[in-house]
Amino acid sequence: MSLRFSGAQLLCKNKCGFYGNESWDGYCSLCFKRAKREEHKKEENSKSESPKSTSWFDFSEISLFGEKRKARLSLTSAFSSGSGSSSSRSPEAEPTPKADLISRQLLTLVDKQSFDFVAKTKKKNFTPEEFGDFITSFYDALAEAIRTKEDDDETISLCMDRAEANITSEIYQKLFAQEEDEAADIDLQRKIRALHWIGPAMVGAKLDRGLPEVKLLIDDAVTNFLQTNSSELPREKLEHLSAACDCIMQSLSISTSSSPSADDLLPALIFLLLHTNPPLFKSNLALIRRLSQPENLRSGKLAYHYCSICSAVGFIERGITEAELNLTKRQFEQFQKSEARPPTALMDFDFTTMRKTSRIVDIFDVDDDEVSSPALERLRHLKLQNEEFFSKAKKIKEELTSFSMHVQKEVSEISEKYSIAPDEQSENPQ
């Protein structure tokens, strides 16, 4: 099985440069919100003389591209009415790391606005996804309001972390493991349990489990996946997922003795999910999507790793077939029912042979410097010939492997189609 995959496939389908997500129809959060807004406007225009919405938070005024004046007006209108009925709890929150970099006035603003936001949302009957959209809009507006007072990226990031902690502490239970999410969790775990027998090579994951350091890295990745469920803050969950991806990238690098690419990451993540079967994984991904700061899911390392994991989960949810694993239907069913176990040669790559080939090629590795001589020219020529030879040898090996598996598959299909009863007389000679 070969999974072709590139980082470009994770990007928003609106080509804005941010990362997209299947839950947002392939858009990033900004483009998805804009598309929904346009759809809502079309619906409103189609209604005759419909009354104007009285929503307490006018999200249509929030600029998506940093128009500070609109964002400031939007945030002011959001909290000016009914500010006296804000939450009775004290706006004092847990100390933020490096909080000494932020003025107390700014911290008070962040605490007040976030707790007021929570108090007002408690009066609304939102679905979890609608709640997530409102939270994203609030984060965008709050970030722009903070920027008008302190135009420093680190300060804004610390303030947003504080706002995220405030909101999460109040509405975590309301958005985590909802009924729909729990159903998706059960369905995902059921599908993973049915595929627990799949080895890394069967999904194209270049992981050499024979190396102790690779085993340790895989164990670390599993631990980070499991710790995602024990963390509460969305950023902490994201960091655990990202740490798991880092471990997998390191294990790929050690296994192949080269720098892994996006083509290598997705199959490895699919194997890791099948190997781990983490609890409440869909619920955790949904919570991150609903409660995270928008910037953490739009660009950067955290966003890239989160989108990669979502793609791996989506691949498993769609179902892995026997054809994708290059198995017969009978073999696939036997493995699923634990009636047989896949052979080691099918589950893991032969890294020993791969490394021997690599070392032989490295002998002829000659740098192309400006300095030249007849001897160096002959070595360069030998290097080119050697690369061509090993390229052809690799191609022949792949063809032989493919031919062998094809013959085995045909024999199995013929055996299934034409059952040949044993000759009883030959078994019991007179």
N, C-alpha and C positions, 0 to 999 in steps of 0.2 A: 504493500500500500504506500502510495506516495502522495503527500499532501502539499500542494503548491500554495504558498502563502507569502504575502509581502506586507510591509508596513502600510503601503498605500491603501490596502483593502480595509484598514481600520479607520481611515479618515472619513470625515463627514461627506455624505454624497452631494452636498451642496458646494463642495470644493472650497470651503472657507479656510481650510488649514488646520482646524481643530479635529479632535478624534470623535467619531460617531459611535452610536450604540444601537444594537438591534431593538432595544426597548424604546428607543426614540425614532424608530423607522429608518435607521441608518444615518440620521442627522446628529449633530452635536446638540447640546442643550439649548444654545442660542438659536440655531436655525429651526429646531423643532418648535421652540416657543413662538418664533416668528411665523412659522407655517400654520400653527394652531391659531394664532392671532388673525392671520389672513383668512383662515377658514371661518373663524367666528365672525369676522366682519362681513364676509359673503352671506352668512346665515342671517345676520342682522339686517343687511340691506335687502334681503329677499322678503323680510317681514314688513308688512305695511303699518306705519305709524307705531312701531313698537316702542314702549317706554325705555328711557335711558337707564342703564344699569346703575344701581346704587351701591356697588361694591365699595367697601371701606378702604380698599387698597387699589388705586387706579394703576394697574400694571401697564396699561398702554402708554403711559407717560414715561416709563423707565427707558432711558436710552440704552441701546445695546452696544454703542460705540463710543461711550465716554463723554456724552454731552452733559457736563457737570450741572448746568443750570437746571435742566429738566429733572435730573436725578435728585437734586437738592429739593426742588419743589415737590416732587413725588413723595419723597421721604417725609417732608414736613406735613403734607396733606394726609399722609397715612397715620400719623400719630398725634396730630394737633387736636382732633376731636376725641373726647373721652379719655384724655390722658390722666385725668384725676382718678379714673377707675382702673388704673393699672394694677398689676399683681401686687399683693400685700407683702410678698417676700422681699427681703432686702436685696438690692441690686448688687451687693457685694458677692463676687464669685471667687472661686479658687484662684490663687495667684498664678498668673500666666508666666511661663518661662521668659526671662528677659523683660519682665514687666516694667522694670525701671527705665526702659527705653521709651515708654509710653507715658504721656502726661495723665495725671489722675482725671482731668476733665474729659479726656478722650475715652478713658476706660469707663467712666460714669455714663458717657453717651452710649457706648456700645452695650453696656449692661441694661440701661433703661430701654433702649430701642428693642433689644432682643427679647426682654421679658414682657414688654408691652405687646410685641408681635405675638408671642405665645399666648398671652391673655386674650387677645382678640380672636385668634384662630380657634380657641377652645369653644367659642360661641358659634362657630361655623361647622356645617356638616359636610366635610370634604371626603372624597375618596382618597386613598393613599397616594395615588398618582397626582391628583389635583393638589394635594397637600405638598407634594414634592415640587410641583411647578411654582406654587406660591412661595415656598422657601427659597427656591433658586432666584426668583425675582427680588425677594427681600435682600438676599446676599448681594446681588448686583447693585441694588439701590444703596445699601449700606456702605459698600466698598467705595462707591462714587462720592457719597457724603463724607466719608472719612478722608478721601483724597483731597477734598476741598480744604480740609483743615491741616492735613499732614501728608504732603506728597512724597512719601518715602515708602518704597515697596516692602521693606522688612517690617516697618511699623504697621502698615496695612495688613500684612500677612498675620502678624501677632494679634491684631484686633479681630480679624476674621476667625482665627482659631478660637479666640475667647467667645465670640458670638456663636460659633458652632457648638462649643461646649455648653453654653447656656441653653441653647435650643434643644440640644440632644438630651440634656438632663431632664427636661420637662416633657418631651413628647416621644422619647425612645419607645416606650411600650405601645404607644398608639400607632407607630409605623413599622414596628418589627414583628415578623412572623404573623402576618395577617392570614386570614383563612385561605385566600387565593395563593399566597406565597407558600403556605404549609403544604397545600396540594401539589404545588410545583416541586417542593423539596422531596416529598414522598415519591413522586414520579421519577425525578432524577436519580434518587438513591436506588430505586427499583431497577432502572436501566443500567446503572453502574454495577449493581450486584450480578446482573446477568452477564456482564462482560469482564468480570474480575480476572479471568484466565488470560486475558490479552497481554502479551509481552511487548516491550518497547519496540522491537524490530517490526512487529506486526502493524504498527501504526506509523512506522518510519521515524521513530525517536532514536537518535544516535547516542544512546546512553550505555556506557560500558559498566554494567553492574558487577563485573569481576574485579574492578579496582576499588580498594578500600576507601579512597578519598571520594570517589563518586558515590559510593553507598552512603557515606556520611552526609554528603551534600543533599542527596535525595531524602534522607531522614530529616535533615534540617528543613527542607522544603515542605515535607509532610507536616512537621511541627508547626510551621508558620501558617499553613492552610487551616490546621485545627485551632490555632490561637485566634484566628479571625473571628470565630464564634464567641470567644471568651472576652473580646474587647468590646467596648461600648461606643467610643467615639468613632465616627466614620473615617477620620484621618488615620487612626490607629489600625482600623481594619484594612484600609488601603495600604498602609505601610507593611503589614504582615503579608498581604498578597504580593506586593512588590518585592519583598525580601525572598519569598518563595520563588519568584521568577528569577531573581539574581542567582539563587542557589542552582536553579536549573541551567541557567546560562553558563555558570562556572563548570558544572558537571559536563555540559556539552563541549565546552572548550577543552577540558581535560581528556574527555573520551576521544575526541577527533583530532586533538593537537592543532586546532585552528580556531579562528574566531567564528562563533556561531552567528547565524542570520535569523531573520524572521521566519524563513522557511523551516528552520530547525526548531524554533521555539514552540510553534503551535502543536506539532505532533508530540513533543515532550510534555506539554501541559495537558494534553488529552490523556497520555499515559499516567501522569501524576494524579489526575482526577480519578481515573479508574483504579489506581493503586491505593488512593487515600479514602475515597468516598466520604468527604467531609460532611458533618451534620449541618442542616439548615443553611446550606450553601446559597441556594437561590434567595432565601430571606435576607442573608447578609449582603448579597450583591444588590438586591432591591433597596435595602436600607442605605447603602452607600450612594446609590443613584438619587435617592430622595433627600438625604440629609447633608450630603457633602457640599463643600464650597464649590461653586461652578468651575473655578480655575483649575481645581485638582482633577477634573474629569475632561477638561477641554484640551489641554496640552501638557507636555512634559512626561517624565518617566512614569509617574504614578498613573496618568491617564493611559499611556501606551500599554502598560502591564494590565490594567483593569480591562481595557478593551480586548486584549489578547485572551484573557481568561474568560471573558464573556463569549468570545468566539469559540473557544474550546468547549464550553458548556453547551452552547448552541449546537455544535457538531454532534455531541453525545445525545442531546435531546432529539435531534432529527433521526437518530438511529444509525448504527454501524451495521452494514450488511455483510454477508459472506463474500460477495463479489469484491467489496472494498478491501477485504482481508485476504483475497485470493484463495478462498477455501470453497470446497463443495458444500452443498446444503447439508449433506449428511454429517460432514466433519463439524460444521458450525453448530448443528444441533447437539452433537455428542459433547462438544466442549462446553456448551451452555448448560447441559444437564449433568456435567461432571462425570460423564461416562468414559471420557478419555481426556488426556492432557496433551496440549500441543508439544511437539518435540522441541528440544532446546535450540536446534538449528533454525527453527521457525520463529522462536521468541526473541532471540538475541543475535545481533550482528557478530560476524567473526572479526573482531578488532585485531586479533593477533596477526592474521594474514594482512590486514590493511596496514598495520604499522610496519611490517617487514617490507612491504612494497614501498611504503613512504621512505624508509631508511635507504633503500637501494637507490631511489631517485635522488635523495639528498646528496649522495656521493658526487653526483655530477653537477651540483649546484654551483655555478660560477657566476660571480657578479659581473655585470657589464660596465666596466670602468673605461675611462678614456685611455688608460694604459693598455696596450695590446702587444701581442707577440705571436709568432707562429704556433707556439705550444698552446697559448690561451685560445687561439682561434680553433685549433683542433679539438680542445676541450668543449668549447661552445658548440661545435658541430656535433660532437658525441652526445652532448646534453640534449640537443634537439632530436637526434635520432632516438635516444633513449626515451624521451618523453613520448615520441610518436609510437614507439614499440609498446610502452606500458599502457598508452591510451587504447591501442588496438587490443592488447591482452585483456584489459578491463572490459572492453566492449564484448569480446568473445565470451568472457566469464559470465557477464550479465545475460547474454543470449543463451548460454548453456543452462544457467539457472532457470531462466524463464521457460526454456524448452522442457526441462526436467519437470517443473511444476505443472506445465501444461499437459504433459503426458500422464502424470500422476492424476491430474484432475479428470482427464478423459477416461482413464482406466476406472476410476471410482464411479463416474457417471454410467459407464457401460455395465459395471458390476451391479449398480443399483437397478438399471433398466432390465438387464437380462440375468436373473438369478439362476445359477447353474447348480443343480442338485448333484451331490457327490455320487459316484458310481458305487453302489452298495456291494456289488459282486467283487469289485477290485479291493474294497476295504476288508471283505471277509472271504478270502480265497478258499476254495474247496480243498 
